[in-house]
């Protein structure tokens, strides 16, 4: 597999910290947070026996997405500090 100039330019560059990156791709942490809405919304209309597990799943996905966001931001800041010093 050969690498072209476009590919080699992007290696080692920090990713933007916004929810979307150039080209329309969505960050993974944002996808996880959005996916948390599915079980949370489903729990509103589900039978009583399903509500607690669906809300727990939605909460776990929210927590995972927030952890991913914090780790992403820490990596972006670390990369920014490394490239500027």
Buried (B, 14 or more C-beta within 10 A) or exposed (E): EEEEEEEEEEEEEBBEBEEEEEEEEEBEBBBBBEBBEEBBEBBEEBEEEEBEEBBEBBEEBBEBBBEBBEEBEEEBEEBEEEEEE
